[in-house]
Amino acid sequence: MKFSYSLVSFALIAGLGIGTALAQDAAGSSDAPAFSDLSHGGKYITRKDIPEDNERLKQLRSHMSENDVDHNGKIDEKEYNAYMSKDNPLNKKQ
C-alpha cells in the first residue's frame, strides 16, 4: 500500500512539473526583450526600436505617447519599466 501512495505522489508531482514547463514555453514565446537590448546605449528607445511582432510590446508601440511620461518622443528605462509593470494581461508573465 505504501508503494502505491508513493507512485501516485510521484505521478502527481511529475504532472504538475510538465504543466508548469508547458506554461513557461507558451509565455516565453512573447517575452519582451530587456530595455538594454532595445535601447540606444541604455538611454532610450523610440517607436522604431520596439519589435512589431512582440505581443507584450504591441500596446507600448501603438500607445507611445501615453507611456512617454516626459513627452520627449522617447521611452527611457523608467518609462519602460512602468509600462512592463502595468496591470495589463499582455504585460504579465504567465
PDB file of N, CA, C and O in Angstrom:
ATOM      1  N   MET A   1       0.820  -1.187   0.000  1.00  0.00           N
ATOM      2  CA  MET A   1       0.000   0.000   0.000  1.00  0.00           C
ATOM      3  C   MET A   1       0.869   1.258   0.000  1.00  0.00           C
ATOM      4  O   MET A   1       0.567   2.237  -0.682  1.00  0.00           O
ATOM      5  N   LYS A   2       1.939   1.213   0.768  1.00  0.00           N
ATOM      6  CA  LYS A   2       2.834   2.349   0.851  1.00  0.00           C
ATOM      7  C   LYS A   2       3.439   2.660  -0.516  1.00  0.00           C
ATOM      8  O   LYS A   2       3.626   3.824  -0.870  1.00  0.00           O
ATOM      9  N   PHE A   3       3.740   1.613  -1.277  1.00  0.00           N
ATOM     10  CA  PHE A   3       4.310   1.771  -2.611  1.00  0.00           C
ATOM     11  C   PHE A   3       3.343   2.498  -3.534  1.00  0.00           C
ATOM     12  O   PHE A   3       3.777   3.358  -4.300  1.00  0.00           O
ATOM     13  N   SER A   4       2.063   2.190  -3.495  1.00  0.00           N
ATOM     14  CA  SER A   4       1.084   2.813  -4.390  1.00  0.00           C
ATOM     15  C   SER A   4       0.912   4.304  -4.071  1.00  0.00           C
ATOM     16  O   SER A   4       0.714   5.104  -4.985  1.00  0.00           O
ATOM     17  N   TYR A   5       0.985   4.686  -2.807  1.00  0.00           N
ATOM     18  CA  TYR A   5       0.904   6.101  -2.454  1.00  0.00           C
ATOM     19  C   TYR A   5       2.109   6.864  -3.000  1.00  0.00           C
ATOM     20  O   TYR A   5       1.977   7.988  -3.485  1.00  0.00           O
ATOM     21  N   SER A   6       3.270   6.249  -2.916  1.00  0.00           N
ATOM     22  CA  SER A   6       4.482   6.876  -3.445  1.00  0.00           C
ATOM     23  C   SER A   6       4.388   7.043  -4.950  1.00  0.00           C
ATOM     24  O   SER A   6       4.783   8.078  -5.487  1.00  0.00           O
ATOM     25  N   LEU A   7       3.870   6.037  -5.634  1.00  0.00           N
ATOM     26  CA  LEU A   7       3.723   6.083  -7.075  1.00  0.00           C
ATOM     27  C   LEU A   7       2.738   7.175  -7.491  1.00  0.00           C
ATOM     28  O   LEU A   7       2.994   7.914  -8.442  1.00  0.00           O
ATOM     29  N   VAL A   8       1.628   7.275  -6.789  1.00  0.00           N
ATOM     30  CA  VAL A   8       0.635   8.301  -7.080  1.00  0.00           C
ATOM     31  C   VAL A   8       1.215   9.686  -6.819  1.00  0.00           C
ATOM     32  O   VAL A   8       0.996  10.603  -7.610  1.00  0.00           O
ATOM     33  N   SER A   9       1.941   9.851  -5.738  1.00  0.00           N
ATOM     34  CA  SER A   9       2.567  11.137  -5.423  1.00  0.00           C
ATOM     35  C   SER A   9       3.566  11.534  -6.494  1.00  0.00           C
ATOM     36  O   SER A   9       3.605  12.687  -6.925  1.00  0.00           O
ATOM     37  N   PHE A  10       4.376  10.572  -6.922  1.00  0.00           N
ATOM     38  CA  PHE A  10       5.360  10.838  -7.970  1.00  0.00           C
ATOM     39  C   PHE A  10       4.663  11.265  -9.262  1.00  0.00           C
ATOM     40  O   PHE A  10       5.084  12.225  -9.906  1.00  0.00           O
ATOM     41  N   ALA A  11       3.612  10.562  -9.637  1.00  0.00           N
ATOM     42  CA  ALA A  11       2.882  10.892 -10.869  1.00  0.00           C
ATOM     43  C   ALA A  11       2.265  12.288 -10.778  1.00  0.00           C
ATOM     44  O   ALA A  11       2.278  13.041 -11.752  1.00  0.00           O
ATOM     45  N   LEU A  12       1.739  12.623  -9.635  1.00  0.00           N
ATOM     46  CA  LEU A  12       1.138  13.938  -9.435  1.00  0.00           C
ATOM     47  C   LEU A  12       2.187  15.039  -9.547  1.00  0.00           C
ATOM     48  O   LEU A  12       1.954  16.051 -10.209  1.00  0.00           O
ATOM     49  N   ILE A  13       3.318  14.855  -8.918  1.00  0.00           N
ATOM     50  CA  ILE A  13       4.402  15.846  -8.974  1.00  0.00           C
ATOM     51  C   ILE A  13       4.928  15.980 -10.397  1.00  0.00           C
ATOM     52  O   ILE A  13       5.174  17.094 -10.861  1.00  0.00           O
ATOM     53  N   ALA A  14       5.104  14.868 -11.092  1.00  0.00           N
ATOM     54  CA  ALA A  14       5.580  14.905 -12.484  1.00  0.00           C
ATOM     55  C   ALA A  14       4.583  15.638 -13.372  1.00  0.00           C
ATOM     56  O   ALA A  14       4.978  16.431 -14.227  1.00  0.00           O
ATOM     57  N   GLY A  15       3.306  15.379 -13.176  1.00  0.00           N
ATOM     58  CA  GLY A  15       2.270  16.050 -13.972  1.00  0.00           C
ATOM     59  C   GLY A  15       2.260  17.545 -13.746  1.00  0.00           C
ATOM     60  O   GLY A  15       2.105  18.312 -14.697  1.00  0.00           O
ATOM     61  N   LEU A  16       2.422  17.973 -12.516  1.00  0.00           N
ATOM     62  CA  LEU A  16       2.468  19.402 -12.220  1.00  0.00           C
ATOM     63  C   LEU A  16       3.698  20.047 -12.840  1.00  0.00           C
ATOM     64  O   LEU A  16       3.635  21.168 -13.345  1.00  0.00           O
ATOM     65  N   GLY A  17       4.812  19.335 -12.800  1.00  0.00           N
ATOM     66  CA  GLY A  17       6.046  19.861 -13.389  1.00  0.00           C
ATOM     67  C   GLY A  17       5.928  20.031 -14.890  1.00  0.00           C
ATOM     68  O   GLY A  17       6.398  21.028 -15.438  1.00  0.00           O
ATOM     69  N   ILE A  18       5.314  19.082 -15.556  1.00  0.00           N
ATOM     70  CA  ILE A  18       5.131  19.178 -17.005  1.00  0.00           C
ATOM     71  C   ILE A  18       4.208  20.340 -17.353  1.00  0.00           C
ATOM     72  O   ILE A  18       4.472  21.076 -18.303  1.00  0.00           O
ATOM     73  N   GLY A  19       3.139  20.511 -16.600  1.00  0.00           N
ATOM     74  CA  GLY A  19       2.220  21.626 -16.846  1.00  0.00           C
ATOM     75  C   GLY A  19       2.905  22.970 -16.687  1.00  0.00           C
ATOM     76  O   GLY A  19       2.670  23.887 -17.474  1.00  0.00           O
ATOM     77  N   THR A  20       3.745  23.092 -15.681  1.00  0.00           N
ATOM     78  CA  THR A  20       4.488  24.330 -15.459  1.00  0.00           C
ATOM     79  C   THR A  20       5.457  24.596 -16.604  1.00  0.00           C
ATOM     80  O   THR A  20       5.579  25.730 -17.068  1.00  0.00           O
ATOM     81  N   ALA A  21       6.140  23.561 -17.054  1.00  0.00           N
ATOM     82  CA  ALA A  21       7.096  23.716 -18.154  1.00  0.00           C
ATOM     83  C   ALA A  21       6.382  24.145 -19.433  1.00  0.00           C
ATOM     84  O   ALA A  21       6.882  25.004 -20.159  1.00  0.00           O
ATOM     85  N   LEU A  22       5.234  23.564 -19.712  1.00  0.00           N
ATOM     86  CA  LEU A  22       4.483  23.940 -20.913  1.00  0.00           C
ATOM     87  C   LEU A  22       3.981  25.378 -20.823  1.00  0.00           C
ATOM     88  O   LEU A  22       3.999  26.103 -21.818  1.00  0.00           O
ATOM     89  N   ALA A  23       3.541  25.789 -19.656  1.00  0.00           N
ATOM     90  CA  ALA A  23       3.073  27.165 -19.479  1.00  0.00           C
ATOM     91  C   ALA A  23       4.219  28.150 -19.676  1.00  0.00           C
ATOM     92  O   ALA A  23       4.021  29.216 -20.258  1.00  0.00           O
ATOM     93  N   GLN A  24       5.399  27.814 -19.205  1.00  0.00           N
ATOM     94  CA  GLN A  24       6.545  28.696 -19.376  1.00  0.00           C
ATOM     95  C   GLN A  24       6.937  28.791 -20.840  1.00  0.00           C
ATOM     96  O   GLN A  24       7.324  29.866 -21.299  1.00  0.00           O
ATOM     97  N   ASP A  25       6.847  27.687 -21.594  1.00  0.00           N
ATOM     98  CA  ASP A  25       7.152  27.720 -23.020  1.00  0.00           C
ATOM     99  C   ASP A  25       6.189  28.631 -23.758  1.00  0.00           C
ATOM    100  O   ASP A  25       6.597  29.397 -24.631  1.00  0.00           O
ATOM    101  N   ALA A  26       4.906  28.550 -23.408  1.00  0.00           N
ATOM    102  CA  ALA A  26       3.911  29.391 -24.072  1.00  0.00           C
ATOM    103  C   ALA A  26       4.148  30.858 -23.747  1.00  0.00           C
ATOM    104  O   ALA A  26       4.055  31.712 -24.629  1.00  0.00           O
ATOM    105  N   ALA A  27       4.449  31.156 -22.501  1.00  0.00           N
ATOM    106  CA  ALA A  27       4.699  32.547 -22.109  1.00  0.00           C
ATOM    107  C   ALA A  27       6.005  33.051 -22.687  1.00  0.00           C
ATOM    108  O   ALA A  27       6.120  34.227 -23.031  1.00  0.00           O
ATOM    109  N   GLY A  28       6.991  32.173 -22.798  1.00  0.00           N
ATOM    110  CA  GLY A  28       8.303  32.558 -23.286  1.00  0.00           C
ATOM    111  C   GLY A  28       8.294  33.050 -24.718  1.00  0.00           C
ATOM    112  O   GLY A  28       9.168  33.820 -25.116  1.00  0.00           O
ATOM    113  N   SER A  29       7.306  32.611 -25.506  1.00  0.00           N
ATOM    114  CA  SER A  29       7.271  32.995 -26.912  1.00  0.00           C
ATOM    115  C   SER A  29       6.940  34.475 -27.092  1.00  0.00           C
ATOM    116  O   SER A  29       7.216  35.050 -28.145  1.00  0.00           O
ATOM    117  N   SER A  30       6.353  35.087 -26.076  1.00  0.00           N
ATOM    118  CA  SER A  30       6.012  36.500 -26.209  1.00  0.00           C
ATOM    119  C   SER A  30       6.727  37.366 -25.172  1.00  0.00           C
ATOM    120  O   SER A  30       6.327  38.506 -24.936  1.00  0.00           O
ATOM    121  N   ASP A  31       7.763  36.843 -24.563  1.00  0.00           N
ATOM    122  CA  ASP A  31       8.508  37.628 -23.588  1.00  0.00           C
ATOM    123  C   ASP A  31       9.084  38.877 -24.246  1.00  0.00           C
ATOM    124  O   ASP A  31       9.536  38.852 -25.391  1.00  0.00           O
ATOM    125  N   ALA A  32       9.054  39.940 -23.506  1.00  0.00           N
ATOM    126  CA  ALA A  32       9.598  41.198 -24.009  1.00  0.00           C
ATOM    127  C   ALA A  32      11.105  41.232 -23.806  1.00  0.00           C
ATOM    128  O   ALA A  32      11.607  40.741 -22.795  1.00  0.00           O
ATOM    129  N   PRO A  33      11.822  41.801 -24.751  1.00  0.00           N
ATOM    130  CA  PRO A  33      13.267  41.942 -24.564  1.00  0.00           C
ATOM    131  C   PRO A  33      13.571  42.938 -23.449  1.00  0.00           C
ATOM    132  O   PRO A  33      12.749  43.792 -23.117  1.00  0.00           O
ATOM    133  N   ALA A  34      14.739  42.814 -22.893  1.00  0.00           N
ATOM    134  CA  ALA A  34      15.181  43.753 -21.862  1.00  0.00           C
ATOM    135  C   ALA A  34      15.354  45.137 -22.478  1.00  0.00           C
ATOM    136  O   ALA A  34      15.639  45.268 -23.668  1.00  0.00           O
ATOM    137  N   PHE A  35      15.179  46.153 -21.663  1.00  0.00           N
ATOM    138  CA  PHE A  35      15.346  47.534 -22.126  1.00  0.00           C
ATOM    139  C   PHE A  35      16.711  47.720 -22.770  1.00  0.00           C
ATOM    140  O   PHE A  35      16.827  48.373 -23.807  1.00  0.00           O
ATOM    141  N   SER A  36      17.740  47.152 -22.161  1.00  0.00           N
ATOM    142  CA  SER A  36      19.107  47.325 -22.670  1.00  0.00           C
ATOM    143  C   SER A  36      19.296  46.707 -24.053  1.00  0.00           C
ATOM    144  O   SER A  36      20.164  47.143 -24.809  1.00  0.00           O
ATOM    145  N   ASP A  37      18.495  45.698 -24.393  1.00  0.00           N
ATOM    146  CA  ASP A  37      18.583  45.079 -25.717  1.00  0.00           C
ATOM    147  C   ASP A  37      17.964  45.956 -26.803  1.00  0.00           C
ATOM    148  O   ASP A  37      18.304  45.816 -27.978  1.00  0.00           O
ATOM    149  N   LEU A  38      17.073  46.844 -26.428  1.00  0.00           N
ATOM    150  CA  LEU A  38      16.387  47.702 -27.396  1.00  0.00           C
ATOM    151  C   LEU A  38      16.953  49.110 -27.459  1.00  0.00           C
ATOM    152  O   LEU A  38      16.812  49.800 -28.469  1.00  0.00           O
ATOM    153  N   SER A  39      17.586  49.528 -26.391  1.00  0.00           N
ATOM    154  CA  SER A  39      17.926  50.940 -26.216  1.00  0.00           C
ATOM    155  C   SER A  39      19.173  51.397 -26.960  1.00  0.00           C
ATOM    156  O   SER A  39      20.000  50.598 -27.400  1.00  0.00           O
ATOM    157  N   HIS A  40      19.270  52.702 -27.079  1.00  0.00           N
ATOM    158  CA  HIS A  40      20.424  53.380 -27.664  1.00  0.00           C
ATOM    159  C   HIS A  40      21.410  53.680 -26.537  1.00  0.00           C
ATOM    160  O   HIS A  40      21.320  54.715 -25.877  1.00  0.00           O
ATOM    161  N   GLY A  41      22.340  52.774 -26.330  1.00  0.00           N
ATOM    162  CA  GLY A  41      23.327  52.982 -25.273  1.00  0.00           C
ATOM    163  C   GLY A  41      22.735  52.961 -23.880  1.00  0.00           C
ATOM    164  O   GLY A  41      23.311  53.542 -22.961  1.00  0.00           O
ATOM    165  N   GLY A  42      21.598  52.305 -23.700  1.00  0.00           N
ATOM    166  CA  GLY A  42      20.977  52.214 -22.384  1.00  0.00           C
ATOM    167  C   GLY A  42      20.220  53.463 -21.965  1.00  0.00           C
ATOM    168  O   GLY A  42      19.793  53.573 -20.816  1.00  0.00           O
ATOM    169  N   LYS A  43      20.048  54.416 -22.897  1.00  0.00           N
ATOM    170  CA  LYS A  43      19.414  55.687 -22.527  1.00  0.00           C
ATOM    171  C   LYS A  43      17.935  55.763 -22.883  1.00  0.00           C
ATOM    172  O   LYS A  43      17.140  56.221 -22.062  1.00  0.00           O
ATOM    173  N   TYR A  44      17.541  55.334 -24.072  1.00  0.00           N
ATOM    174  CA  TYR A  44      16.148  55.449 -24.509  1.00  0.00           C
ATOM    175  C   TYR A  44      15.858  54.512 -25.674  1.00  0.00           C
ATOM    176  O   TYR A  44      16.768  53.988 -26.318  1.00  0.00           O
ATOM    177  N   ILE A  45      14.545  54.313 -25.933  1.00  0.00           N
ATOM    178  CA  ILE A  45      14.102  53.620 -27.132  1.00  0.00           C
ATOM    179  C   ILE A  45      13.081  54.506 -27.839  1.00  0.00           C
ATOM    180  O   ILE A  45      12.392  55.308 -27.209  1.00  0.00           O
ATOM    181  N   THR A  46      12.999  54.351 -29.130  1.00  0.00           N
ATOM    182  CA  THR A  46      11.993  55.057 -29.923  1.00  0.00           C
ATOM    183  C   THR A  46      11.009  54.021 -30.457  1.00  0.00           C
ATOM    184  O   THR A  46      11.225  52.819 -30.300  1.00  0.00           O
ATOM    185  N   ARG A  47       9.953  54.473 -31.075  1.00  0.00           N
ATOM    186  CA  ARG A  47       8.929  53.567 -31.605  1.00  0.00           C
ATOM    187  C   ARG A  47       9.536  52.546 -32.547  1.00  0.00           C
ATOM    188  O   ARG A  47       9.168  51.372 -32.505  1.00  0.00           O
ATOM    189  N   LYS A  48      10.461  52.971 -33.399  1.00  0.00           N
ATOM    190  CA  LYS A  48      11.051  52.039 -34.376  1.00  0.00           C
ATOM    191  C   LYS A  48      11.928  50.971 -33.726  1.00  0.00           C
ATOM    192  O   LYS A  48      12.223  49.955 -34.355  1.00  0.00           O
ATOM    193  N   ASP A  49      12.346  51.180 -32.485  1.00  0.00           N
ATOM    194  CA  ASP A  49      13.157  50.193 -31.772  1.00  0.00           C
ATOM    195  C   ASP A  49      12.317  49.063 -31.181  1.00  0.00           C
ATOM    196  O   ASP A  49      12.853  48.018 -30.813  1.00  0.00           O
ATOM    197  N   ILE A  50      11.019  49.266 -31.091  1.00  0.00           N
ATOM    198  CA  ILE A  50      10.130  48.285 -30.469  1.00  0.00           C
ATOM    199  C   ILE A  50       9.705  47.262 -31.518  1.00  0.00           C
ATOM    200  O   ILE A  50       9.123  47.640 -32.535  1.00  0.00           O
ATOM    201  N   PRO A  51       9.980  45.990 -31.301  1.00  0.00           N
ATOM    202  CA  PRO A  51       9.614  44.960 -32.280  1.00  0.00           C
ATOM    203  C   PRO A  51       8.107  44.917 -32.519  1.00  0.00           C
ATOM    204  O   PRO A  51       7.318  44.935 -31.574  1.00  0.00           O
ATOM    205  N   GLU A  52       7.720  44.860 -33.783  1.00  0.00           N
ATOM    206  CA  GLU A  52       6.299  44.828 -34.137  1.00  0.00           C
ATOM    207  C   GLU A  52       5.643  43.502 -33.792  1.00  0.00           C
ATOM    208  O   GLU A  52       4.435  43.452 -33.560  1.00  0.00           O
ATOM    209  N   ASP A  53       6.414  42.439 -33.756  1.00  0.00           N
ATOM    210  CA  ASP A  53       5.853  41.103 -33.572  1.00  0.00           C
ATOM    211  C   ASP A  53       5.860  40.610 -32.130  1.00  0.00           C
ATOM    212  O   ASP A  53       5.558  39.442 -31.887  1.00  0.00           O
ATOM    213  N   ASN A  54       6.188  41.450 -31.185  1.00  0.00           N
ATOM    214  CA  ASN A  54       6.222  41.048 -29.786  1.00  0.00           C
ATOM    215  C   ASN A  54       4.910  41.425 -29.120  1.00  0.00           C
ATOM    216  O   ASN A  54       4.577  42.603 -28.998  1.00  0.00           O
ATOM    217  N   GLU A  55       4.163  40.401 -28.686  1.00  0.00           N
ATOM    218  CA  GLU A  55       2.832  40.621 -28.106  1.00  0.00           C
ATOM    219  C   GLU A  55       2.866  41.528 -26.877  1.00  0.00           C
ATOM    220  O   GLU A  55       1.989  42.375 -26.707  1.00  0.00           O
ATOM    221  N   ARG A  56       3.864  41.355 -26.027  1.00  0.00           N
ATOM    222  CA  ARG A  56       3.922  42.150 -24.790  1.00  0.00           C
ATOM    223  C   ARG A  56       4.232  43.612 -25.055  1.00  0.00           C
ATOM    224  O   ARG A  56       3.968  44.457 -24.199  1.00  0.00           O
ATOM    225  N   LEU A  57       4.790  43.938 -26.230  1.00  0.00           N
ATOM    226  CA  LEU A  57       5.154  45.323 -26.521  1.00  0.00           C
ATOM    227  C   LEU A  57       4.241  45.994 -27.539  1.00  0.00           C
ATOM    228  O   LEU A  57       4.456  47.156 -27.884  1.00  0.00           O
ATOM    229  N   LYS A  58       3.222  45.281 -28.027  1.00  0.00           N
ATOM    230  CA  LYS A  58       2.329  45.873 -29.034  1.00  0.00           C
ATOM    231  C   LYS A  58       1.629  47.132 -28.514  1.00  0.00           C
ATOM    232  O   LYS A  58       1.524  48.128 -29.230  1.00  0.00           O
ATOM    233  N   GLN A  59       1.156  47.085 -27.279  1.00  0.00           N
ATOM    234  CA  GLN A  59       0.466  48.249 -26.713  1.00  0.00           C
ATOM    235  C   GLN A  59       1.415  49.423 -26.513  1.00  0.00           C
ATOM    236  O   GLN A  59       1.032  50.576 -26.713  1.00  0.00           O
ATOM    237  N   LEU A  60       2.637  49.135 -26.123  1.00  0.00           N
ATOM    238  CA  LEU A  60       3.626  50.203 -25.954  1.00  0.00           C
ATOM    239  C   LEU A  60       3.893  50.862 -27.302  1.00  0.00           C
ATOM    240  O   LEU A  60       3.950  52.087 -27.406  1.00  0.00           O
ATOM    241  N   ARG A  61       4.053  50.045 -28.317  1.00  0.00           N
ATOM    242  CA  ARG A  61       4.333  50.565 -29.658  1.00  0.00           C
ATOM    243  C   ARG A  61       3.173  51.409 -30.175  1.00  0.00           C
ATOM    244  O   ARG A  61       3.393  52.472 -30.754  1.00  0.00           O
ATOM    245  N   SER A  62       1.954  50.953 -29.974  1.00  0.00           N
ATOM    246  CA  SER A  62       0.809  51.682 -30.512  1.00  0.00           C
ATOM    247  C   SER A  62       0.358  52.853 -29.637  1.00  0.00           C
ATOM    248  O   SER A  62      -0.395  53.711 -30.098  1.00  0.00           O
ATOM    249  N   HIS A  63       0.805  52.899 -28.395  1.00  0.00           N
ATOM    250  CA  HIS A  63       0.414  53.987 -27.483  1.00  0.00           C
ATOM    251  C   HIS A  63       1.649  54.643 -26.873  1.00  0.00           C
ATOM    252  O   HIS A  63       1.725  54.848 -25.662  1.00  0.00           O
ATOM    253  N   MET A  64       2.602  54.964 -27.719  1.00  0.00           N
ATOM    254  CA  MET A  64       3.852  55.578 -27.242  1.00  0.00           C
ATOM    255  C   MET A  64       3.593  56.840 -26.422  1.00  0.00           C
ATOM    256  O   MET A  64       4.163  57.013 -25.345  1.00  0.00           O
ATOM    257  N   SER A  65       2.743  57.706 -26.927  1.00  0.00           N
ATOM    258  CA  SER A  65       2.549  58.995 -26.257  1.00  0.00           C
ATOM    259  C   SER A  65       1.980  58.836 -24.843  1.00  0.00           C
ATOM    260  O   SER A  65       2.291  59.635 -23.960  1.00  0.00           O
ATOM    261  N   GLU A  66       1.159  57.824 -24.626  1.00  0.00           N
ATOM    262  CA  GLU A  66       0.594  57.592 -23.298  1.00  0.00           C
ATOM    263  C   GLU A  66       1.657  57.090 -22.320  1.00  0.00           C
ATOM    264  O   GLU A  66       1.554  57.322 -21.115  1.00  0.00           O
ATOM    265  N   ASN A  67       2.659  56.414 -22.828  1.00  0.00           N
ATOM    266  CA  ASN A  67       3.696  55.840 -21.976  1.00  0.00           C
ATOM    267  C   ASN A  67       4.935  56.721 -21.887  1.00  0.00           C
ATOM    268  O   ASN A  67       5.804  56.492 -21.045  1.00  0.00           O
ATOM    269  N   ASP A  68       5.017  57.719 -22.746  1.00  0.00           N
ATOM    270  CA  ASP A  68       6.131  58.672 -22.732  1.00  0.00           C
ATOM    271  C   ASP A  68       5.770  59.806 -21.773  1.00  0.00           C
ATOM    272  O   ASP A  68       5.275  60.852 -22.191  1.00  0.00           O
ATOM    273  N   VAL A  69       6.021  59.586 -20.508  1.00  0.00           N
ATOM    274  CA  VAL A  69       5.573  60.485 -19.447  1.00  0.00           C
ATOM    275  C   VAL A  69       6.146  61.892 -19.601  1.00  0.00           C
ATOM    276  O   VAL A  69       5.435  62.869 -19.365  1.00  0.00           O
ATOM    277  N   ASP A  70       7.408  62.017 -19.990  1.00  0.00           N
ATOM    278  CA  ASP A  70       8.020  63.336 -20.120  1.00  0.00           C
ATOM    279  C   ASP A  70       7.842  63.938 -21.523  1.00  0.00           C
ATOM    280  O   ASP A  70       8.369  65.013 -21.809  1.00  0.00           O
ATOM    281  N   HIS A  71       7.110  63.252 -22.382  1.00  0.00           N
ATOM    282  CA  HIS A  71       6.734  63.740 -23.725  1.00  0.00           C
ATOM    283  C   HIS A  71       7.925  64.217 -24.558  1.00  0.00           C
ATOM    284  O   HIS A  71       7.872  65.267 -25.198  1.00  0.00           O
ATOM    285  N   ASN A  72       9.002  63.423 -24.535  1.00  0.00           N
ATOM    286  CA  ASN A  72      10.159  63.790 -25.346  1.00  0.00           C
ATOM    287  C   ASN A  72      10.291  62.921 -26.603  1.00  0.00           C
ATOM    288  O   ASN A  72      11.280  63.017 -27.330  1.00  0.00           O
ATOM    289  N   GLY A  73       9.287  62.073 -26.852  1.00  0.00           N
ATOM    290  CA  GLY A  73       9.301  61.219 -28.031  1.00  0.00           C
ATOM    291  C   GLY A  73      10.135  59.964 -27.864  1.00  0.00           C
ATOM    292  O   GLY A  73      10.349  59.224 -28.824  1.00  0.00           O
ATOM    293  N   LYS A  74      10.605  59.722 -26.652  1.00  0.00           N
ATOM    294  CA  LYS A  74      11.451  58.568 -26.365  1.00  0.00           C
ATOM    295  C   LYS A  74      10.963  57.899 -25.083  1.00  0.00           C
ATOM    296  O   LYS A  74      10.388  58.545 -24.207  1.00  0.00           O
ATOM    297  N   ILE A  75      11.201  56.612 -24.994  1.00  0.00           N
ATOM    298  CA  ILE A  75      10.878  55.871 -23.779  1.00  0.00           C
ATOM    299  C   ILE A  75      12.191  55.578 -23.064  1.00  0.00           C
ATOM    300  O   ILE A  75      13.062  54.892 -23.599  1.00  0.00           O
ATOM    301  N   ASP A  76      12.323  56.105 -21.851  1.00  0.00           N
ATOM    302  CA  ASP A  76      13.531  55.808 -21.083  1.00  0.00           C
ATOM    303  C   ASP A  76      13.289  54.546 -20.250  1.00  0.00           C
ATOM    304  O   ASP A  76      12.191  53.991 -20.263  1.00  0.00           O
ATOM    305  N   GLU A  77      14.296  54.107 -19.544  1.00  0.00           N
ATOM    306  CA  GLU A  77      14.179  52.853 -18.804  1.00  0.00           C
ATOM    307  C   GLU A  77      13.087  52.910 -17.735  1.00  0.00           C
ATOM    308  O   GLU A  77      12.384  51.923 -17.517  1.00  0.00           O
ATOM    309  N   LYS A  78      12.944  54.033 -17.082  1.00  0.00           N
ATOM    310  CA  LYS A  78      11.910  54.175 -16.051  1.00  0.00           C
ATOM    311  C   LYS A  78      10.515  54.043 -16.665  1.00  0.00           C
ATOM    312  O   LYS A  78       9.645  53.381 -16.100  1.00  0.00           O
ATOM    313  N   GLU A  79      10.307  54.671 -17.815  1.00  0.00           N
ATOM    314  CA  GLU A  79       9.010  54.588 -18.501  1.00  0.00           C
ATOM    315  C   GLU A  79       8.755  53.156 -19.003  1.00  0.00           C
ATOM    316  O   GLU A  79       7.630  52.661 -18.930  1.00  0.00           O
ATOM    317  N   TYR A  80       9.792  52.505 -19.506  1.00  0.00           N
ATOM    318  CA  TYR A  80       9.680  51.126 -19.994  1.00  0.00           C
ATOM    319  C   TYR A  80       9.294  50.200 -18.843  1.00  0.00           C
ATOM    320  O   TYR A  80       8.392  49.373 -18.980  1.00  0.00           O
ATOM    321  N   ASN A  81       9.967  50.340 -17.728  1.00  0.00           N
ATOM    322  CA  ASN A  81       9.662  49.501 -16.565  1.00  0.00           C
ATOM    323  C   ASN A  81       8.262  49.768 -16.028  1.00  0.00           C
ATOM    324  O   ASN A  81       7.582  48.847 -15.574  1.00  0.00           O
ATOM    325  N   ALA A  82       7.829  51.024 -16.078  1.00  0.00           N
ATOM    326  CA  ALA A  82       6.471  51.354 -15.637  1.00  0.00           C
ATOM    327  C   ALA A  82       5.451  50.679 -16.552  1.00  0.00           C
ATOM    328  O   ALA A  82       4.445  50.148 -16.081  1.00  0.00           O
ATOM    329  N   TYR A  83       5.710  50.702 -17.853  1.00  0.00           N
ATOM    330  CA  TYR A  83       4.815  50.036 -18.805  1.00  0.00           C
ATOM    331  C   TYR A  83       4.779  48.526 -18.537  1.00  0.00           C
ATOM    332  O   TYR A  83       3.708  47.920 -18.519  1.00  0.00           O
ATOM    333  N   MET A  84       5.944  47.933 -18.331  1.00  0.00           N
ATOM    334  CA  MET A  84       6.012  46.486 -18.137  1.00  0.00           C
ATOM    335  C   MET A  84       5.323  46.044 -16.848  1.00  0.00           C
ATOM    336  O   MET A  84       4.884  44.898 -16.751  1.00  0.00           O
ATOM    337  N   SER A  85       5.222  46.916 -15.872  1.00  0.00           N
ATOM    338  CA  SER A  85       4.584  46.545 -14.611  1.00  0.00           C
ATOM    339  C   SER A  85       3.114  46.952 -14.539  1.00  0.00           C
ATOM    340  O   SER A  85       2.450  46.710 -13.531  1.00  0.00           O
ATOM    341  N   LYS A  86       2.607  47.569 -15.604  1.00  0.00           N
ATOM    342  CA  LYS A  86       1.188  47.956 -15.627  1.00  0.00           C
ATOM    343  C   LYS A  86       0.300  46.736 -15.458  1.00  0.00           C
ATOM    344  O   LYS A  86       0.716  45.604 -15.705  1.00  0.00           O
ATOM    345  N   ASP A  87      -0.912  46.982 -15.040  1.00  0.00           N
ATOM    346  CA  ASP A  87      -1.889  45.914 -14.829  1.00  0.00           C
ATOM    347  C   ASP A  87      -2.534  45.546 -16.167  1.00  0.00           C
ATOM    348  O   ASP A  87      -3.744  45.697 -16.341  1.00  0.00           O
ATOM    349  N   ASN A  88      -1.733  45.071 -17.097  1.00  0.00           N
ATOM    350  CA  ASN A  88      -2.169  44.689 -18.432  1.00  0.00           C
ATOM    351  C   ASN A  88      -1.835  43.216 -18.622  1.00  0.00           C
ATOM    352  O   ASN A  88      -0.669  42.842 -18.497  1.00  0.00           O
ATOM    353  N   PRO A  89      -2.821  42.361 -18.922  1.00  0.00           N
ATOM    354  CA  PRO A  89      -2.553  40.928 -19.041  1.00  0.00           C
ATOM    355  C   PRO A  89      -1.432  40.597 -20.025  1.00  0.00           C
ATOM    356  O   PRO A  89      -0.713  39.619 -19.824  1.00  0.00           O
ATOM    357  N   LEU A  90      -1.271  41.384 -21.073  1.00  0.00           N
ATOM    358  CA  LEU A  90      -0.220  41.114 -22.036  1.00  0.00           C
ATOM    359  C   LEU A  90       1.163  41.458 -21.479  1.00  0.00           C
ATOM    360  O   LEU A  90       2.175  40.997 -22.006  1.00  0.00           O
ATOM    361  N   ASN A  91       1.209  42.252 -20.433  1.00  0.00           N
ATOM    362  CA  ASN A  91       2.475  42.650 -19.848  1.00  0.00           C
ATOM    363  C   ASN A  91       2.913  41.725 -18.731  1.00  0.00           C
ATOM    364  O   ASN A  91       4.037  41.839 -18.242  1.00  0.00           O
ATOM    365  N   LYS A  92       2.074  40.838 -18.330  1.00  0.00           N
ATOM    366  CA  LYS A  92       2.388  39.949 -17.213  1.00  0.00           C
ATOM    367  C   LYS A  92       2.831  38.602 -17.748  1.00  0.00           C
ATOM    368  O   LYS A  92       2.246  38.067 -18.690  1.00  0.00           O
ATOM    369  N   LYS A  93       3.868  38.065 -17.138  1.00  0.00           N
ATOM    370  CA  LYS A  93       4.305  36.702 -17.499  1.00  0.00           C
ATOM    371  C   LYS A  93       3.276  35.724 -17.001  1.00  0.00           C
ATOM    372  O   LYS A  93       2.707  35.890 -15.922  1.00  0.00           O
ATOM    373  N   GLN A  94       3.047  34.725 -17.777  1.00  0.00           N
ATOM    374  CA  GLN A  94       2.041  33.715 -17.445  1.00  0.00           C
ATOM    375  C   GLN A  94       2.607  32.688 -16.500  1.00  0.00           C
ATOM    376  O   GLN A  94       1.905  31.757 -16.107  1.00  0.00           O
TER     377      GLN A  94
END
